[in-house]
């Protein structure tokens, strides 16, 4: 009902404007007040007829095709014009010959209008069919569908662009779901594999102690030390998994707590010194070019993971070096080792969760340390660069923006 009233109001406004324009033209042509008053009656009648025809057409064409709507509108407009012309000619005592000439011109114009309506309807119909077909294909899951430019007017072209954008977003979402599903499967496989070793070791040692296979104090103490290391390995993997899934970039960027870089590096180095000492590695720290620098406390976890990776893959008597540089652009902290290096083909995948280049690089953990380090750095608004050559060592450089 509201739509019908809106149509009636629009038609009345347009018809009234046309009637007033006709009266204005008559006044400009020098018609007397009496003639204008005489002309007003048929103009009102014409307005009523036009409104009635428009309302009837609107009701009848609600379910009609686009082509039929264009055609009916053109024919209806021509018919109303002819009827109004006939009435006006009768009232103004126009000769039959002149009326016939004008009628022929109006009929010719009406034919031209109908032909133009058919042409326009054809182009719009094809565009609508393309939209419908594209929407159906998107609904069927063919998200690579691209409708493109219809060249059918701004409204239909905007609709086509909206459908293309929707398909692109759905495609990206589906790809994200596939990646997430792949990562979930990789997580299950990787964690299951990496948990098996420490759990099997714990089970064997617990059973040996529980069943009395070992009872002497030195062996039990050795078993206790091995069990502690297995538990620490399990805890480390669980912590990495938890932090990897809970990492929130917004929370990190909103941090207000700052830590002194010297304290951060000292804390990170403390975690690897015992292992480095057992391997005979030399640990070098050079922070002279970053005096008084501060950073997010989360940088400790990043440096721990980088240092653990460096110590693990550096042969005995090698060197692990950490250095920092601070300037107006920000802070750069680098971890460099003289280890086995990484093959060039494996460099693009180093930061992928669970990735291990080859069995020689496998060790404790689920392969999450570097992935976690990269995500933390990105969440802090920074970047992490990698340089490595086989048998020549590896260098990770963390670049953070200035505070």
matplotlib code that plots the C-alpha trace (Angstrom):
import matplotlib.pyplot as plt

x = [0.0, 2.8, 4.5, 1.2, 0.8, 4.3, 3.7, 0.5, 2.2, 5.1, 2.8, 0.5, 3.5, 4.9, 1.5, 0.8, 4.2, 3.4, 0.1, 1.6, 4.3, 1.6, -0.2, 3.0, 3.9, 0.4, 0.8, 4.1, 2.4, 0.0, -3.1, -5.8, -6.8, -10.1, -8.3, -6.0, -9.0, -10.7, -7.5, -7.3, -10.3, -8.9, -5.5, -7.0, -8.9, -5.7, -3.9, -6.5, -6.4, -2.6, -2.6, -5.2, -3.2, 0.0, -1.5, -3.2, 0.1, 2.0, -0.4, -0.4, 3.3, 4.4, 5.2, 6.0, 9.4, 11.7, 11.2, 7.4, 7.6, 9.7, 7.3, 4.1, 5.5, 6.4, 3.0, 1.1, 2.9, 2.2, -1.5, -1.9, -0.2, -2.5, -5.6, -4.6, -3.7, -7.1, -9.0, -6.9, -7.4, -11.2, -11.4, -9.2, -11.1, -8.0, -8.8, -9.0, -6.1, -3.8, -4.9, -4.2, -0.7, 0.1, -1.3, 0.9, 3.9, 3.0, 2.4, 5.9, 7.4, 5.5, 6.9, 10.4, 9.8, 8.7, 11.7, 14.0, 12.3, 12.8, 16.5, 17.0, 15.1, 17.2, 20.4, 19.1, 17.5, 20.9, 22.6, 20.0, 20.4, 24.2, 23.6, 21.2, 23.5, 26.5, 24.6, 23.5, 27.0, 28.3, 25.5, 26.6, 30.1, 31.8, 33.6, 35.9, 33.0, 33.5, 30.6, 32.7, 31.4, 27.9, 27.8, 24.2, 24.0, 25.5, 23.0, 23.4, 27.2, 27.3, 25.4, 27.8, 30.8, 29.1, 28.6, 32.2, 33.4, 31.2, 32.6, 36.2, 35.5, 33.9, 36.8, 39.3, 37.3, 37.2, 40.9, 41.4, 39.3, 41.3, 44.5, 43.2, 42.0, 45.4, 47.2, 44.9, 45.7, 49.4, 49.1, 47.6, 50.3, 53.2, 52.2, 51.3, 54.7, 56.6, 54.7, 55.3, 59.0, 59.0, 55.8, 57.4, 60.5, 58.5, 56.4, 59.4, 61.3, 58.2, 57.4, 61.0, 60.9, 57.4, 58.2, 61.5, 63.6, 65.9, 66.3, 69.7, 69.8, 72.2, 70.0, 66.8, 68.4, 69.5, 65.9, 64.5, 66.7, 65.6, 62.0, 62.3, 63.8, 61.0, 58.4, 60.1, 60.0, 56.3, 55.6, 57.6, 55.6, 52.3, 53.3, 54.3, 51.0, 48.9, 50.7, 50.6, 46.8, 46.1, 48.4, 46.5, 48.2, 45.9, 46.8, 50.6, 50.3, 48.3, 50.9, 52.1, 54.8, 58.3, 61.4, 65.1, 66.8, 69.7, 67.4, 65.5, 68.7, 70.0, 66.8, 66.8, 70.5, 69.9, 67.7, 70.4, 73.7, 73.6, 73.1, 75.6, 78.2, 77.6, 78.3, 81.3, 79.7, 80.9, 78.1, 78.8, 76.5, 77.1, 74.5, 76.9, 75.1, 71.7, 72.4, 69.3, 67.0, 63.6, 61.2, 58.2, 58.7, 57.5, 60.8, 62.2, 60.2, 61.3, 65.0, 64.6, 63.3, 65.9, 68.7, 67.5, 67.3, 70.9, 72.3, 70.6, 72.0, 75.5, 78.2, 80.5, 83.0, 80.9, 79.7, 76.3, 76.2, 73.5, 73.8, 71.5, 71.4, 69.1, 68.6, 65.8, 64.2, 63.8, 65.5, 67.3, 68.3, 70.1, 70.9, 73.8, 75.4, 78.2, 76.1, 75.1, 73.0, 69.8, 69.5, 68.3, 65.3, 64.1, 64.4, 60.9, 59.4, 61.4, 58.7, 55.9, 54.5, 55.8, 58.3, 61.6, 63.9, 65.4, 65.8, 69.2, 67.4, 64.8, 65.0, 63.0, 59.8, 57.1, 58.7, 56.8, 59.5, 60.3, 56.7, 55.8, 58.7, 57.6, 54.0, 55.0, 57.3, 54.6, 52.1, 54.5, 54.5, 58.0, 59.6, 62.1, 64.7, 66.7, 70.0, 71.7, 74.2, 74.8, 77.9, 78.3, 75.7, 72.4, 71.4, 68.0, 67.4, 64.4, 63.5, 61.1, 59.7, 60.7, 58.5]
y = [0.0, 2.4, 1.7, 2.4, 5.7, 6.7, 6.0, 8.0, 10.9, 10.9, 10.8, 13.5, 15.7, 15.2, 15.6, 18.7, 20.1, 19.4, 21.1, 24.2, 24.3, 24.2, 27.1, 29.0, 28.5, 29.6, 32.8, 33.5, 33.1, 35.8, 33.8, 35.7, 34.8, 33.4, 31.1, 29.9, 29.2, 27.4, 25.3, 24.5, 22.1, 19.7, 19.9, 18.7, 15.9, 14.9, 14.8, 12.6, 10.2, 10.1, 9.3, 6.6, 5.0, 5.1, 3.5, 0.8, 0.1, -0.1, -2.7, -4.7, -4.7, -5.8, -9.3, -8.5, -8.9, -6.0, -6.1, -5.9, -3.1, -1.0, -1.8, -1.1, 2.2, 3.4, 2.4, 3.8, 7.1, 7.4, 6.5, 9.1, 11.7, 10.9, 11.1, 14.4, 15.7, 14.7, 16.4, 19.6, 19.8, 19.4, 22.1, 24.5, 23.8, 22.6, 21.6, 17.9, 18.1, 19.8, 17.3, 14.4, 15.7, 16.2, 12.7, 11.1, 12.9, 11.7, 8.1, 8.2, 9.5, 6.7, 4.1, 5.4, 5.4, 1.8, 0.7, 2.5, 0.9, -2.5, -1.8, -0.5, -3.5, -5.9, -4.6, -4.4, -7.9, -9.4, -7.6, -8.9, -12.4, -12.2, -11.0, -13.9, -16.5, -15.1, -15.1, -18.7, -19.8, -18.1, -19.8, -23.1, -22.6, -21.4, -18.6, -17.8, -16.4, -12.8, -11.0, -8.0, -4.7, -5.0, -1.6, -1.4, 1.7, 2.7, 0.7, -2.6, -2.1, -1.4, -4.5, -6.6, -5.1, -6.0, -9.6, -9.8, -8.4, -10.8, -13.7, -12.6, -12.3, -15.7, -17.1, -15.6, -16.9, -20.4, -20.4, -19.2, -22.1, -24.6, -23.2, -23.4, -27.0, -27.9, -26.3, -28.1, -31.5, -30.6, -29.6, -32.9, -34.8, -32.7, -32.6, -36.2, -37.1, -34.7, -35.7, -39.3, -39.2, -37.5, -39.4, -42.7, -41.8, -40.8, -43.9, -46.2, -44.5, -44.4, -48.0, -48.9, -47.1, -48.3, -52.0, -51.9, -52.5, -49.8, -49.1, -47.7, -44.0, -42.9, -44.4, -43.0, -39.6, -39.9, -41.0, -38.1, -35.7, -37.3, -37.1, -33.5, -32.7, -34.6, -32.7, -29.3, -30.3, -31.1, -27.8, -25.8, -27.4, -26.7, -23.1, -22.5, -23.9, -21.9, -18.6, -19.3, -19.7, -16.9, -14.3, -11.0, -8.3, -5.6, -6.5, -6.3, -2.9, -1.6, -2.5, 0.3, -1.6, -1.2, -3.2, -2.3, -4.0, -5.1, -6.9, -8.5, -9.8, -11.0, -12.9, -14.6, -15.6, -17.2, -19.8, -21.1, -20.6, -24.1, -25.9, -23.6, -24.4, -28.2, -27.8, -25.5, -22.6, -19.0, -16.6, -13.0, -10.0, -6.6, -3.9, -0.9, 0.6, 0.6, 2.4, 2.8, 1.2, -0.1, -2.6, -4.7, -7.4, -9.9, -9.5, -11.9, -14.8, -13.9, -13.8, -17.0, -18.9, -17.4, -18.3, -21.8, -22.3, -21.0, -23.1, -26.2, -25.9, -24.7, -27.4, -27.6, -24.8, -22.5, -19.0, -17.5, -13.7, -11.2, -7.5, -4.5, -1.1, 1.8, 4.9, 7.3, 4.6, 2.1, -0.9, -3.8, -6.9, -9.6, -13.2, -14.8, -18.2, -20.1, -23.2, -25.5, -22.9, -23.4, -24.5, -21.8, -23.8, -24.0, -20.3, -19.3, -21.9, -21.4, -19.4, -21.9, -23.7, -27.3, -27.0, -28.8, -28.7, -32.2, -34.8, -33.3, -30.1, -32.0, -31.8, -31.0, -29.1, -29.1, -26.7, -23.7, -21.5, -19.5, -19.3, -17.9, -15.4, -14.1, -13.6, -11.8, -9.5, -8.7, -8.1, -5.5, -3.7, -4.9, -7.4, -10.2, -10.9, -14.0, -14.6, -18.0, -20.0, -23.8, -24.4, -20.7, -19.8, -18.0, -14.5, -13.4, -9.6, -8.3, -4.8, -2.8, 0.7, 3.5, 4.1]
z = [0.0, 0.9, -2.5, -4.4, -2.5, -3.3, -7.1, -7.0, -5.3, -7.8, -10.9, -9.5, -8.9, -12.4, -14.1, -12.1, -13.0, -16.7, -16.4, -14.8, -17.5, -20.2, -18.6, -18.3, -22.0, -22.8, -20.8, -22.5, -25.9, -25.0, -24.2, -22.3, -18.7, -20.1, -22.5, -19.8, -17.5, -20.4, -20.9, -17.2, -17.2, -19.8, -18.2, -14.9, -16.7, -18.5, -15.2, -13.6, -16.6, -16.5, -12.8, -13.3, -16.2, -14.2, -11.1, -13.3, -15.1, -11.8, -10.4, -13.6, -14.2, -10.7, -11.9, -15.5, -17.1, -17.6, -21.4, -21.0, -18.5, -20.9, -23.7, -21.8, -20.4, -24.0, -25.4, -22.4, -22.7, -26.4, -25.8, -23.1, -25.3, -28.3, -26.1, -24.6, -28.0, -29.4, -26.5, -26.7, -30.5, -30.0, -27.4, -29.4, -32.7, -34.6, -38.2, -38.9, -41.4, -38.8, -36.2, -38.5, -39.3, -35.6, -34.8, -37.4, -35.9, -32.4, -33.7, -35.4, -32.1, -30.2, -32.6, -32.1, -28.3, -28.4, -30.5, -28.1, -25.2, -26.7, -27.3, -23.8, -22.3, -24.3, -22.8, -19.3, -19.6, -20.6, -17.7, -15.3, -16.6, -16.1, -12.6, -11.9, -13.4, -11.5, -8.2, -8.8, -9.5, -6.4, -4.4, -5.9, -4.5, -7.7, -5.9, -8.8, -10.7, -12.0, -13.5, -14.5, -16.0, -17.4, -19.1, -18.2, -16.1, -12.7, -10.6, -12.3, -12.6, -8.9, -8.1, -10.3, -8.4, -5.1, -6.2, -7.4, -4.1, -2.2, -4.2, -3.6, 0.2, 0.3, -1.7, 0.8, 3.7, 2.2, 1.6, 5.1, 6.4, 4.2, 5.6, 9.2, 8.6, 7.2, 10.1, 12.5, 10.9, 10.9, 14.6, 15.5, 13.6, 14.8, 18.4, 18.5, 17.1, 19.4, 22.5, 22.0, 22.7, 26.1, 27.2, 26.2, 28.1, 31.2, 31.0, 30.8, 33.7, 35.9, 35.3, 36.0, 39.4, 40.2, 39.4, 41.3, 38.3, 39.6, 43.3, 43.8, 44.7, 41.9, 39.2, 40.7, 40.8, 37.2, 36.3, 38.2, 36.2, 32.9, 33.9, 34.8, 31.4, 29.7, 31.7, 30.9, 27.2, 27.4, 29.3, 26.7, 23.8, 25.6, 26.3, 22.7, 21.5, 23.9, 23.1, 19.4, 19.5, 22.0, 20.5, 20.1, 18.1, 19.5, 23.1, 22.3, 20.5, 23.5, 26.0, 28.2, 30.1, 28.8, 29.7, 29.6, 26.7, 28.9, 31.2, 28.4, 26.7, 30.1, 30.8, 27.3, 27.6, 31.0, 29.4, 27.0, 29.0, 30.6, 27.2, 25.5, 28.2, 27.8, 24.1, 24.6, 22.7, 23.1, 23.9, 22.9, 23.8, 22.2, 23.2, 23.2, 20.2, 21.9, 25.2, 27.4, 24.8, 25.9, 24.4, 25.0, 27.6, 25.0, 23.2, 25.9, 24.3, 20.8, 21.8, 23.8, 20.8, 18.4, 20.9, 21.5, 17.8, 17.4, 20.2, 18.9, 15.5, 16.2, 16.5, 19.6, 20.0, 17.8, 18.6, 19.2, 19.1, 20.0, 19.2, 19.2, 17.4, 18.3, 16.1, 15.1, 13.0, 15.9, 17.5, 15.7, 17.7, 15.8, 16.8, 14.8, 15.0, 13.3, 12.9, 10.1, 8.2, 6.3, 2.6, 0.3, -0.8, 2.8, 3.7, 2.6, 5.0, 8.1, 9.9, 9.0, 12.1, 12.4, 9.5, 9.7, 6.8, 7.3, 10.1, 11.0, 12.2, 14.2, 18.0, 21.0, 20.5, 17.8, 15.4, 16.7, 18.1, 15.0, 14.0, 17.4, 17.3, 14.0, 15.1, 18.2, 16.2, 13.7, 16.5, 17.9, 14.5, 13.5, 11.1, 11.3, 8.6, 7.9, 6.3, 6.1, 4.2, 4.6, 6.8, 7.3, 9.9, 10.3, 11.3, 12.5, 12.7, 14.6, 13.6, 15.9, 15.3, 17.6, 20.6]

ax = plt.figure().add_subplot(projection="3d")
ax.plot(x, y, z, "-o")
ax.set_aspect("equal")
plt.show()
